[in-house]
Amino acid sequence: MGDILIVDDERDIRELVSDILKDEGYETRLAHNSDACMAAIAEAKPALMILDIWLKDSDMDGIDILKTVKRDHPEIPIIIISGHGNIEIAVAAIKQGAYDFIEKPFNIDQLLVVMGRAMEASRLRRENASLRRRDNAAVDMIGSSAVFKLLKSNLDKVTKSNGRVMLSGPAGVGKELAARYIHQQSNRASGPFVTVNSASIEPDRMEEVLFGRETPERGVEKGLLEQASNGVIFFDEVADMPLGTQSKILRVLVDQSFVRVGGGDKVRVDLRVVSSTNRDLQAEIAAGTFRQELYHRLNVVPIAVPSLEERREDIPELAEAFLTHFNETQGLPLRKLSADAVALLQTLPWPGNVRQLKNVIERVLILGDGAGEISAAELPSDDTAPSDEGRAVLSSTIATMPLREARELFEREYLLTQINRFGGNISRTATFVGMERSALHRKLKSLGVVTGAKSGGRMAYVEEEPAE
């Protein structure tokens, strides 16, 4: 990547440093003032700059050039050199983003060591950015159920805008995946995607983490907001953000600028904000733990992410994707699910949602024998699942009922489970349970099961005939 740009008003210094670097195998370009420097950068970005503080016959001094380059090309490492150096100049240079400061006359071996470190740090940053982009590119929304298609349609509608989105839903449904999908499909896809884990950051460190800090010892340390500039910042579980920080975030959303902790200059950013919550923010506002003004700023486009209970039809497709994922990323056996295993997965309760399903698949692959189809016996089960001996384990409620009542309760719960498994599709349910469609309708009517509407992701049980 590029070459070394040497900027110094003393010709002898420029050429001496250039000759030494060429002997070390580097390519160099030279500039004697700010105009020549900026022209060289416009022509081609260098791999590194060696920049003198004092430049004669120049519109900008070294600090001004440093500020400009770091604003427009933050990835270029810059080493400051000066024959009039002191600690104040060094601190000013480091605060503005210089990698290091070397005082003239300098030892060439010292310069080469600092250059090597600066270029290695720059390389690692580029690789990390490339990995983040590759990770973002791998985002895939999996599912074909009606409720999932509605979610994806809503996400597609907001991708091309810059509007703030609030994703709501219980833990584990994939709110961060939805946020990454918005980023990937937007015109900011080439920019960063930065997650703020509001619940995991200590309240007394929140502002430092978000806004960054400036200290004489360490110079400028960018916070998450600055790192996310020109991309998307994702406030995960925003209800966990401290009240004091909420007011400052509100100001950032209004001004698109802030001041680092310990700093004095305003830092301007260009951000798109996506947030998520698994709580009722209106209740949090009423309790005084969340600012109403911030809620209105963040909740421009509310999108609900459905629970796994609401999209049971997608479980086979999700499980298949997780099986492939763990084979490719961890080298775990590439196994298939048996029909019985699929049926059990679709009927189990999933309080942990998609995250829980992913964990179950990983556990089965790790603990399984590594061959053949995954059977239902290898999967975790609830109280009503068959035991290893093939006997049904009765709940205490059913065990104390007369046979007729127990049978009706079992049939109702069994059919409700299967109908939900197939997303309310009566024909598919009838095929699976081995009944004619008309016979299934009669049975559902006799049990008081409504098949025309969902309640909390499950079919309703009422004392009236469903409308067909």
C-alpha positions in Angstrom: 0.0 0.0 0.0 1.4 3.4 -1.1 4.7 5.0 -0.2 6.2 7.3 2.5 5.5 11.0 2.1 8.2 13.2 3.7 7.1 16.8 4.4 9.9 19.1 5.6 11.0 22.6 4.5 14.7 21.7 4.7 15.8 20.1 1.5 18.8 18.4 3.0 16.6 16.7 5.7 14.0 15.6 3.1 16.6 14.1 0.8 18.6 12.5 3.6 15.6 10.7 5.0 14.4 9.7 1.6 17.8 8.2 0.6 17.9 6.2 3.9 14.4 4.9 3.4 15.0 3.9 -0.2 18.0 1.9 1.0 15.6 0.2 3.4 13.4 -0.7 0.4 10.7 2.0 0.8 9.4 4.2 -1.9 9.2 7.9 -1.1 7.7 11.2 -2.2 8.8 14.6 -1.0 6.9 17.9 -0.2 8.4 21.2 1.0 5.2 23.0 2.1 1.5 22.4 2.9 0.4 23.0 -0.7 2.8 20.4 -2.1 1.8 18.0 0.8 -1.9 18.2 0.2 -1.4 17.9 -3.6 0.6 14.7 -3.0 -2.1 13.2 -0.8 -4.8 14.1 -3.3 -2.8 12.3 -6.0 -2.4 9.1 -4.0 -2.7 8.4 -0.3 0.6 7.5 1.2 1.2 4.5 3.5 2.7 6.8 6.1 3.7 10.5 6.5 6.8 12.0 8.2 5.7 15.5 8.9 7.8 18.5 10.2 6.0 20.8 12.7 7.5 24.1 11.3 7.2 24.7 7.6 8.5 28.0 6.0 6.5 29.7 3.3 3.5 27.5 4.0 -0.2 28.3 4.6 -0.5 25.6 7.2 2.0 24.4 9.8 2.5 20.7 10.7 -0.3 20.6 13.3 -2.8 22.1 10.8 -1.8 19.5 8.2 -2.1 16.8 10.8 -5.7 17.9 11.8 -6.7 18.1 8.1 -5.3 14.7 7.1 -6.7 13.0 10.2 -10.1 14.4 9.5 -10.1 13.4 5.8 -7.9 10.3 5.9 -7.8 8.9 9.5 -6.2 5.7 8.3 -2.9 7.4 7.4 -0.3 7.1 10.2 1.7 10.3 10.8 5.0 10.7 12.6 5.8 14.3 13.7 9.4 15.6 13.6 10.7 18.9 14.8 13.9 20.6 15.7 12.1 22.8 18.2 10.3 20.1 20.0 9.1 20.1 23.6 6.5 18.2 25.6 3.7 20.7 24.8 4.2 20.2 21.0 4.4 16.4 21.5 1.2 16.4 23.5 -0.6 18.6 20.9 0.5 16.3 18.1 -0.5 13.1 19.8 -3.9 14.7 20.8 -4.6 15.5 17.2 -3.9 11.9 16.1 -0.2 11.6 15.4 1.2 8.1 15.9 4.4 9.4 17.6 6.7 12.5 17.9 10.5 12.5 17.3 12.7 15.4 18.0 15.5 16.5 15.7 18.2 15.6 15.4 16.9 12.1 15.5 18.5 8.7 15.4 17.6 7.0 12.0 17.3 3.6 13.7 14.7 5.1 16.1 12.8 6.5 13.1 12.8 3.1 11.4 11.5 1.4 14.5 8.7 3.9 15.0 7.8 3.7 11.3 7.6 -0.1 11.4 5.3 0.1 14.4 3.1 2.8 12.9 2.7 0.9 9.6 1.9 -2.4 11.4 -0.7 -0.7 13.5 -2.2 0.8 10.3 -2.2 -2.7 8.7 -4.0 -4.2 11.6 -6.7 -1.5 11.6 -7.2 -2.1 7.8 -7.5 -5.8 8.4 -10.0 -5.3 11.3 -12.1 -3.0 9.1 -12.0 -5.6 6.3 -13.1 -8.4 8.7 -15.9 -6.2 10.0 -17.1 -5.6 6.4 -16.8 -9.3 5.6 -18.8 -10.1 8.8 -21.4 -7.6 7.8 -21.6 -9.1 4.3 -22.4 -12.5 5.8 -25.6 -11.2 7.4 -28.5 -13.3 6.2 -32.1 -13.2 7.2 -33.5 -16.8 7.3 -37.1 -17.7 7.2 -40.2 -18.1 4.9 -43.1 -17.8 7.3 -45.6 -15.0 6.8 -44.6 -13.2 10.0 -41.0 -13.3 9.0 -41.7 -12.0 5.5 -43.5 -9.1 7.1 -40.5 -8.3 9.3 -38.1 -8.5 6.3 -40.5 -6.3 4.2 -40.5 -3.6 7.0 -36.7 -3.8 7.3 -36.3 -3.4 3.5 -38.5 -0.3 3.6 -36.1 1.5 6.1 -32.7 0.5 4.6 -32.4 3.2 2.1 -33.4 6.0 4.4 -31.4 7.6 7.2 -34.3 7.4 9.7 -33.8 6.1 13.2 -35.2 2.7 13.9 -36.3 1.1 17.2 -36.3 -2.7 17.1 -38.4 -4.3 19.9 -38.8 -7.9 20.9 -37.8 -10.4 23.6 -34.2 -11.5 24.2 -32.8 -13.8 21.6 -35.1 -13.0 18.7 -32.3 -11.5 16.5 -32.6 -7.8 17.0 -28.9 -7.2 16.3 -29.1 -9.4 13.2 -32.0 -7.2 12.0 -29.9 -4.1 12.7 -26.9 -5.5 10.8 -29.3 -6.3 7.9 -30.4 -2.6 7.8 -26.7 -1.5 7.7 -25.8 -4.1 5.1 -28.6 -3.0 2.7 -28.1 0.7 3.3 -25.9 3.3 1.5 -23.7 3.1 4.6 -22.7 -0.5 4.1 -19.1 0.3 3.4 -18.9 2.2 6.7 -18.6 0.8 10.2 -21.3 -1.0 12.2 -20.6 -0.3 15.9 -22.6 -1.9 18.7 -23.1 -0.2 22.1 -23.9 -2.9 24.7 -25.8 -0.6 27.0 -26.2 -3.3 29.7 -22.6 -4.5 29.8 -20.8 -1.1 30.1 -20.3 0.2 33.7 -22.4 3.3 34.2 -19.4 5.3 35.4 -17.5 4.5 32.2 -20.4 4.9 29.7 -19.5 8.5 28.7 -15.8 7.6 28.2 -16.7 4.6 26.1 -19.2 6.5 24.0 -17.4 9.9 23.6 -13.7 8.9 24.0 -11.2 10.8 26.0 -8.1 13.0 25.8 -5.2 12.7 28.3 -1.7 14.1 28.2 -0.3 10.6 28.7 -2.3 8.7 26.0 -3.5 11.5 23.8 -6.8 11.0 21.8 -8.7 7.7 22.4 -11.8 7.6 20.1 -15.1 6.5 21.6 -17.7 4.3 19.9 -19.6 7.3 18.5 -16.5 8.6 16.7 -15.6 5.1 15.5 -19.1 4.7 14.0 -19.0 8.0 12.0 -20.2 7.5 8.4 -21.8 4.2 9.4 -24.3 2.9 11.9 -24.3 2.9 15.7 -26.5 0.3 17.3 -27.7 0.9 20.9 -28.4 -2.6 22.0 -31.0 -2.8 24.9 -31.1 1.0 25.1 -33.3 0.9 28.3 -30.2 -0.1 30.2 -28.4 3.2 29.4 -27.9 5.5 32.5 -30.1 8.5 32.7 -27.2 11.0 32.7 -25.8 9.4 29.5 -29.3 9.5 27.9 -29.4 13.3 28.1 -26.0 13.6 26.4 -26.9 11.1 23.7 -30.0 13.2 23.1 -27.7 16.2 22.5 -25.5 14.2 20.1 -28.6 13.2 18.1 -29.6 16.9 17.8 -26.1 18.4 17.0 -24.3 15.4 15.5 -21.3 16.5 17.6 -19.9 16.1 21.1 -16.8 16.8 23.2 -14.5 14.0 24.3 -14.0 13.4 28.1 -11.1 15.6 29.1 -11.1 17.4 25.7 -12.2 20.9 24.6 -12.8 20.7 20.9 -16.1 19.6 19.4 -16.0 16.4 17.4 -18.5 16.2 14.5 -19.9 12.8 13.4 -22.2 11.5 10.7 -24.3 8.7 12.2 -27.3 6.6 11.6 -28.8 5.3 14.8 -30.6 2.0 15.3 -31.7 0.9 18.8 -33.2 -2.1 20.4 -35.2 -3.0 23.5 -36.8 -6.0 25.1 -38.7 -3.7 27.6 -41.8 -1.5 27.5 -40.2 1.9 27.1 -43.4 3.7 27.8 -43.4 1.9 31.2 -39.8 2.9 31.7 -40.7 6.5 31.0 -43.5 6.4 33.5 -41.1 4.9 36.1 -38.6 7.8 35.4 -35.8 5.5 34.1 -36.0 6.5 30.5 -36.2 10.0 29.0 -39.3 10.7 26.9 -37.4 13.1 24.6 -34.8 10.4 23.8 -37.6 7.8 23.2 -39.2 10.1 20.6 -35.8 10.7 18.9 -35.0 7.0 18.7 -38.5 5.6 18.0 -39.0 7.3 14.6 -39.6 3.9 12.9 -40.7 1.2 15.3 -40.3 -2.4 14.1 -41.3 -5.5 16.2 -39.1 -8.6 15.8 -41.2 -11.7 16.3 -40.5 -14.4 18.8 -39.6 -17.9 17.6 -43.0 -19.0 19.0 -44.6 -16.8 16.3 -42.5 -18.3 13.5 -42.3 -22.0 14.2 -42.5 -22.7 10.5 -39.0 -21.3 10.2 -37.4 -23.6 12.8 -36.3 -26.3 10.2 -34.7 -23.7 8.0 -33.0 -22.0 10.9 -31.8 -25.3 12.3 -30.4 -26.3 8.9 -28.5 -23.0 8.7 -27.0 -23.5 12.2 -25.9 -27.0 11.4 -24.0 -25.7 8.3 -22.6 -22.7 10.3 -21.1 -24.9 13.0 -19.6 -27.2 10.5 -18.0 -24.4 8.6 -16.8 -22.3 11.6 -16.0 -25.0 14.2 -15.5 -28.1 12.1 -18.4 -29.9 13.9 -20.0 -32.8 12.0 -22.3 -31.9 9.2 -25.4 -33.8 10.3 -29.0 -33.7 9.2 -32.2 -33.6 11.4 -34.5 -36.6 11.3 -38.2 -35.9 10.6 -38.9 -36.7 14.3 -36.3 -34.3 15.4 -37.8 -31.5 13.2 -41.2 -32.2 14.6 -40.0 -32.0 18.2 -38.1 -28.8 17.6 -41.2 -27.2 16.2 -43.3 -28.2 19.2 -40.9 -27.3 22.0 -41.2 -24.1 24.0 -38.5 -21.6 23.1 -38.3 -18.9 25.8 -34.8 -18.0 24.6 -36.0 -17.8 21.0 -33.5 -18.1 18.0 -30.5 -17.8 20.3 -31.7 -20.8 22.3 -32.3 -22.8 19.2 -28.8 -22.1 18.0 -27.4 -23.1 21.4 -29.3 -26.4 21.3 -28.0 -27.2 17.8 -24.4 -26.5 18.9 -24.9 -28.6 22.0 -26.2 -31.6 20.1 -23.3 -31.5 17.6 -20.8 -31.3 20.4 -22.2 -34.1 22.5 -23.6 -36.3 19.7 -21.9 -39.4 18.3 -21.1 -37.5 15.1 -22.7 -39.8 12.7 -26.1 -40.2 11.0 -29.2 -38.2 11.4 -30.0 -36.3 14.6 -32.8 -38.1 16.3 -35.5 -36.7 18.6 -33.9 -38.6 21.5 -30.8 -36.4 21.2 -32.7 -33.2 21.7 -33.8 -31.6 25.0 -37.5 -32.1 25.7 -40.2 -30.7 27.9 -42.4 -32.5 30.5 -44.7 -34.0 27.9 -42.0 -35.5 25.6 -41.5 -39.3 25.5 -38.9 -40.8 27.8 -36.2 -43.1 26.7 -38.5 -46.1 27.5 -41.1 -44.8 25.1 -43.6 -44.0 27.8 -45.4 -40.7 28.1 -44.5 -38.7 31.2 -47.8 -37.3 32.5 -48.1 -33.9 34.1 -49.7 -33.9 37.6 -52.7 -32.2 36.2 -53.5 -34.8 33.6 -52.6 -37.7 35.9 -55.4 -36.7 38.3 -58.1 -36.3 35.6 -60.7 -38.8 34.5 -59.8 -40.4 31.2 -62.4 -38.4 29.1 -61.2 -35.0 30.4 -57.6 -36.0 30.1 -58.1 -37.1 26.5 -59.9 -33.9 25.6 -57.1 -31.8 27.2 -54.4 -33.8 25.5 -56.2 -33.6 22.1 -56.7 -29.8 22.4 -53.1 -29.1 23.4 -51.7 -31.5 20.8 -53.7 -30.0 18.0 -53.0 -26.4 19.1 -49.3 -27.3 19.1 -49.4 -28.8 15.6 -51.5 -25.9 14.2 -49.0 -23.4 15.6 -46.1 -25.5 14.3 -47.5 -25.2 10.8 -48.4 -21.5 11.1 -52.1 -22.0 11.2 -52.2 -24.1 8.0 -55.0 -26.6 8.5 -54.2 -28.7 5.4 -50.6 -29.3 6.5 -51.7 -30.0 10.0 -54.2 -32.5 8.8 -51.6 -34.3 6.7 -49.2 -34.5 9.6 -51.7 -35.7 12.2 -53.2 -38.2 9.7 -56.7 -36.8 9.5 -58.9 -35.7 6.7 -59.2 -31.9 6.6 -62.9 -32.0 7.2 -62.5 -34.4 10.1 -59.9 -32.1 11.6 -62.2 -29.2 11.3 -65.0 -31.1 13.1 -62.5 -32.2 15.9 -61.3 -28.6 16.4 -64.9 -27.4 16.5 -65.8 -29.9 19.2 -62.7 -28.9 21.2 -63.5 -25.1 20.9 -60.4 -24.3 19.0 -60.4 -21.1 16.8 -58.2 -21.4 13.7 -58.7 -18.0 12.2 -56.6 -15.9 14.5 -53.5 -16.1 16.7 -53.1 -15.0 20.2 -49.6 -14.4 21.4 -48.3 -16.7 18.6 -50.7 -19.6 19.5 -54.1 -20.6 18.3 -57.0 -19.5 20.5 -59.3 -21.8 22.5 -62.8 -20.4 22.9 -66.3 -21.7 23.4 -67.6 -20.8 19.9 -67.2 -22.1 16.3 -64.4 -20.5 14.3 -65.2 -18.5 11.2 -64.0 -20.1 8.1 
